[in-house]
Every structure is written in C-alpha cells, then in structure tokens.
C-alpha cells in the first residue's frame, strides 16, 4: 500500500478509510486553506471551519461578543454580514480573534476529513514546516493529501499545492517508492512549474485564479504563492461542538 496518496476532489473522500488511522492534509489553495494558514500567522486565536453560513451563525451565538469574526464566501461571493476570505483584507481583523470560516469548498472538505486520525491544513505558505512536522510525528502512517476542488470539479491550484507538499515530504526523507500514482502525478506537475513565476502562472491560470484576477485580487495570489514563508502548522482539534483549528507550532 502506498504511503502517500492524493485525492482529487472533496467528493472523493472516503471518510471510513480516513478514520482507519490516516493522516489527512486538506488543500484549498484559492482560498480557504491559505486563508486559515494566514489567519493563524496574523494572530488569530483559532479558526472554526463550518459547512455553511447558518452553522457559522450558530457557532457565533455561543461565543462572547467581540471575540470572533464571521468570515465567508459562497460560490465566490462574500456572504452578507461576513468579512471577505481574502487573506490580505482579513489581516487587520485576526489578532486575538476566533475566526468562524464558511467557504464553498475548503471548509466543507475539512469537515468531511475530520475523522482522520490527524487532520492538518496545507498551503504553499507553510509546506516545509508542515511536512517536517508530519514526518517527525507520523513517519509510519499513511498520508492522504486532499484537494478540495470546486463544487465537484478538479482544481489545478489544489493539485499544484499537493504536489508542493509532496516535494517537501521527499526533502524530509519520504521515498518516491512511497508515492501512489496520484501522488506521483501531483509531484511531477509541481516539479515542472515550481519556480515563483511558473507557480503564479498556474494559480492565475486556474478557473478560480482567473476569477480572482478579474476581481482585483492579484495581490492575494502573489501572497498565497509565497512558498514556505510561514512556520504555521494548522491542525484540526475535535471538540464537543465539532472542532477548531489551532497552530501546532504555537501550542508546542
């Protein structure tokens, strides 16, 4: 059995298999998992991933006024009464706050993967820190990199992000013999486009990336495309009310 595998869409997640001792890493490069990683680096206390706006408001009703920020989008549009998910916009609202995050794909993927033995959040921003953490603590376990996709469709940028993560795992000592065909494909794709300029081309050429460019979010793409600049290690911690994401680097 391969040690590292890639799932192309959240709809392909085998929740039963994940619960059987797997390490899951979710990627929604544009935007959710990059936003989560950035928010924690900006000083957010934690991030609560929810499936939709209704659940977000339910979570907010349980927290003290002023202790949280509602952040979310649905099909690319910021939800009424919520803040934008764009990392650079969100930066000034994060310090000390709980971010309640609702997105069309990324937070849904996280919730679908929540029964994995351990669940982490991946992005281009934190690949080396995340891969090193996983290699040190889960060396003998199967790793499943999950591309969130977009409403049932394959997303180029998530595949690229998974490939970068696999490249980082290989630098930490994982062998190419441990890669499934899907993991090998993601790694080879990343290797072809791993320079900063080529990486931006991949992100900006994707369907979501083109939408972001049209809507004036090129600076957010540039921010997200910074490979390995953050030491944040977002991990999902189950709670009685569902779960929330903390920074393992900050907790250790």
C-alpha positions as CSV (number, residue, x, y, z in Angstrom):
1,X,0.0,0.0,0.0
2,X,1.3,3.5,-0.9
3,X,2.2,5.7,2.0
4,X,1.3,9.0,0.3
5,X,-1.9,9.4,-1.8
6,X,-3.7,12.3,-3.4
7,X,-7.5,12.7,-3.5
8,X,-8.5,15.0,-6.4
9,X,-11.8,16.3,-5.0
10,X,-13.6,16.5,-1.7
11,X,-16.4,14.4,-3.2
12,X,-13.9,11.5,-3.5
13,X,-13.1,11.5,0.2
14,X,-13.5,8.0,1.8
15,X,-14.5,9.0,5.3
16,X,-14.4,5.4,6.5
17,X,-10.9,4.9,5.2
18,X,-9.6,8.1,6.7
19,X,-10.9,7.1,10.1
20,X,-8.8,4.0,9.9
21,X,-5.6,5.7,11.2
22,X,-4.9,8.0,8.2
23,X,-3.2,11.4,8.3
24,X,-5.2,13.9,6.2
25,X,-3.9,17.2,4.8
26,X,-6.5,19.4,3.1
27,X,-5.7,21.8,0.3
28,X,-7.9,24.7,-0.9
29,X,-5.1,27.0,-2.2
30,X,-7.6,29.6,-3.5
31,X,-8.6,30.4,-0.8
32,X,-9.7,28.5,2.3
33,X,-6.6,26.7,3.5
34,X,-4.3,29.6,2.5
35,X,-6.7,31.9,4.4
36,X,-6.6,29.7,7.5
37,X,-2.8,29.5,7.5
38,X,-2.5,33.2,7.0
39,X,-5.1,34.0,9.7
40,X,-3.2,32.0,12.3
41,X,0.0,33.7,11.3
42,X,-1.8,37.1,11.7
43,X,-2.5,36.2,15.3
44,X,-6.0,34.6,15.2
45,X,-6.6,32.5,18.3
46,X,-8.2,29.7,16.3
47,X,-10.3,29.0,13.2
48,X,-13.6,27.2,13.3
49,X,-14.4,25.7,9.9
50,X,-18.1,25.3,9.2
51,X,-20.2,23.9,6.3
52,X,-22.4,26.9,5.7
53,X,-23.4,30.4,6.8
54,X,-26.2,29.0,9.0
55,X,-23.8,26.9,11.0
56,X,-21.4,29.8,11.2
57,X,-24.1,32.0,12.9
58,X,-24.9,29.1,15.3
59,X,-21.3,28.9,16.3
60,X,-21.1,32.7,16.8
61,X,-24.1,32.7,19.1
62,X,-22.2,30.5,21.5
63,X,-19.2,32.9,21.7
64,X,-18.8,36.2,23.6
65,X,-19.5,39.3,21.6
66,X,-16.3,40.8,20.2
67,X,-14.3,37.5,20.5
68,X,-14.9,36.3,16.9
69,X,-15.1,37.4,13.3
70,X,-17.5,35.8,10.8
71,X,-15.6,35.2,7.5
72,X,-17.1,33.5,4.5
73,X,-18.0,33.2,0.9
74,X,-20.4,31.1,-1.2
75,X,-19.6,30.5,-4.9
76,X,-17.1,33.3,-4.7
77,X,-19.3,36.0,-3.3
78,X,-18.8,37.2,0.3
79,X,-21.7,36.2,2.4
80,X,-23.9,39.1,3.7
81,X,-22.7,40.2,7.1
82,X,-19.4,38.3,6.8
83,X,-15.9,39.5,6.1
84,X,-14.1,38.6,2.9
85,X,-11.9,35.5,2.9
86,X,-9.1,37.3,1.0
87,X,-6.1,36.9,3.3
88,X,-4.7,40.5,2.9
89,X,-8.1,42.0,3.6
90,X,-8.6,39.8,6.7
91,X,-5.2,40.6,8.2
92,X,-6.3,43.5,10.4
93,X,-9.2,41.6,11.9
94,X,-7.4,38.5,13.1
95,X,-5.3,39.3,16.2
96,X,-6.7,37.6,19.2
97,X,-10.0,36.6,17.5
98,X,-11.7,33.3,16.7
99,X,-12.3,33.2,13.0
100,X,-15.5,31.4,12.1
101,X,-14.9,30.4,8.5
102,X,-17.5,29.3,5.9
103,X,-16.4,28.5,2.3
104,X,-17.9,26.7,-0.6
105,X,-15.3,24.0,-0.8
106,X,-12.3,24.2,1.7
107,X,-14.2,24.2,5.0
108,X,-16.6,21.5,3.7
109,X,-13.6,19.3,2.8
110,X,-12.1,19.9,6.2
111,X,-15.3,18.8,7.9
112,X,-15.6,15.7,5.6
113,X,-12.0,14.8,6.6
114,X,-12.4,15.5,10.4
115,X,-12.5,11.8,11.4
116,X,-8.9,11.1,10.1
117,X,-6.5,10.1,12.8
118,X,-4.9,13.5,12.5
119,X,-6.0,16.4,10.2
120,X,-3.8,19.2,9.0
121,X,-4.3,22.2,6.8
122,X,-1.9,22.8,3.9
123,X,-0.9,25.7,1.6
124,X,2.0,26.9,-0.4
125,X,2.8,29.2,2.5
126,X,3.7,26.5,5.0
127,X,4.9,23.4,3.1
128,X,8.3,22.9,4.7
129,X,7.0,23.4,8.3
130,X,4.0,21.2,7.8
131,X,5.9,18.4,6.1
132,X,8.6,18.3,8.7
133,X,6.1,18.2,11.5
134,X,4.2,15.3,9.8
135,X,7.4,13.4,9.0
136,X,8.6,13.7,12.6
137,X,5.3,12.6,14.2
138,X,3.7,10.3,11.7
139,X,6.6,8.6,9.9
140,X,4.9,5.2,9.7
141,X,1.4,6.3,8.9
142,X,-0.4,6.8,5.5
143,X,-0.7,10.4,4.4
144,X,-3.7,11.5,2.3
145,X,-3.4,14.9,0.6
146,X,-6.9,16.0,-0.2
147,X,-7.6,18.5,-3.0
148,X,-10.9,20.3,-2.1
149,X,-11.8,21.1,-5.7
150,X,-14.6,23.4,-6.7
151,X,-18.2,22.3,-6.5
152,X,-17.3,18.8,-7.7
153,X,-14.7,19.9,-10.2
154,X,-11.0,19.2,-10.2
155,X,-8.9,22.4,-9.3
156,X,-5.4,22.9,-10.8
157,X,-4.2,25.0,-7.9
158,X,-5.0,22.4,-5.3
159,X,-3.2,19.7,-7.3
160,X,-0.2,22.1,-7.5
161,X,-0.3,22.7,-3.7
162,X,-0.5,19.0,-3.0
163,X,2.5,18.5,-5.3
164,X,4.5,21.1,-3.4
165,X,3.6,19.4,-0.1
166,X,4.8,16.0,-1.6
167,X,8.0,17.7,-2.8
168,X,8.6,18.9,0.8
169,X,7.9,15.4,2.2
170,X,10.5,14.0,-0.2
171,X,13.0,16.5,1.2
172,X,12.2,15.2,4.7
173,X,13.1,11.7,3.8
174,X,9.9,10.2,2.3
175,X,10.9,8.0,-0.7
176,X,9.3,8.2,-4.2
177,X,8.6,4.5,-3.7
178,X,6.0,5.5,-1.1
179,X,4.0,7.6,-3.6
180,X,0.8,6.4,-5.2
181,X,0.3,7.2,-8.9
182,X,-1.9,10.2,-7.9
183,X,0.8,11.5,-5.5
184,X,3.5,10.9,-8.2
185,X,1.4,12.9,-10.7
186,X,1.0,15.8,-8.4
187,X,4.7,15.9,-7.5
188,X,5.8,15.7,-11.2
189,X,3.3,18.5,-12.1
190,X,4.8,20.7,-9.3
191,X,8.3,19.9,-10.3
192,X,7.6,21.2,-13.8
193,X,6.2,24.5,-12.5
194,X,8.0,25.0,-9.2
195,X,9.6,28.4,-9.9
196,X,7.9,31.5,-8.4
197,X,6.9,32.8,-11.8
198,X,5.6,29.5,-13.1
199,X,3.7,29.0,-9.8
200,X,1.9,32.2,-10.2
201,X,1.1,31.3,-13.8
202,X,-0.5,28.0,-12.5
203,X,-2.5,29.9,-9.8
204,X,-3.6,32.8,-12.0
205,X,-4.5,30.5,-15.0
206,X,-6.8,28.2,-12.9
207,X,-10.5,28.9,-13.1
208,X,-10.6,30.4,-9.6
209,X,-7.4,32.3,-10.2
210,X,-8.8,33.9,-13.3
211,X,-11.9,35.0,-11.3
212,X,-9.6,36.5,-8.7
213,X,-7.6,38.4,-11.3
214,X,-10.7,39.9,-12.8
215,X,-11.9,40.9,-9.3
216,X,-8.7,42.7,-8.3
217,X,-7.2,40.1,-6.1
218,X,-3.9,39.6,-7.8
219,X,-2.0,40.8,-4.7
220,X,-3.7,38.0,-2.8
221,X,-2.5,35.5,-5.4
222,X,1.0,36.9,-5.0
223,X,0.8,36.5,-1.3
224,X,-0.5,32.9,-1.5
225,X,2.2,32.0,-4.0
226,X,5.0,32.6,-1.4
227,X,6.3,29.1,-0.9
228,X,7.4,28.2,2.6
229,X,7.4,31.6,4.2
230,X,5.3,30.7,7.2
231,X,6.1,28.2,10.0
232,X,2.4,27.9,10.9
233,X,1.2,24.2,11.3
234,X,-2.6,24.3,11.3
235,X,-4.2,21.2,12.8
236,X,-7.8,20.3,13.5
237,X,-8.7,19.6,17.0
238,X,-12.0,17.8,17.7
239,X,-14.3,19.4,20.4
240,X,-17.7,18.6,21.9
241,X,-19.3,21.1,19.5
242,X,-17.4,19.9,16.4
243,X,-13.8,21.2,16.2
244,X,-11.4,24.1,15.6
245,X,-8.1,24.7,14.0
246,X,-5.0,25.8,16.0
247,X,-1.4,26.3,15.2
248,X,0.7,23.3,16.4
249,X,3.8,25.4,16.3
250,X,2.3,27.8,18.8
251,X,1.0,25.1,21.0
252,X,4.3,23.1,21.3
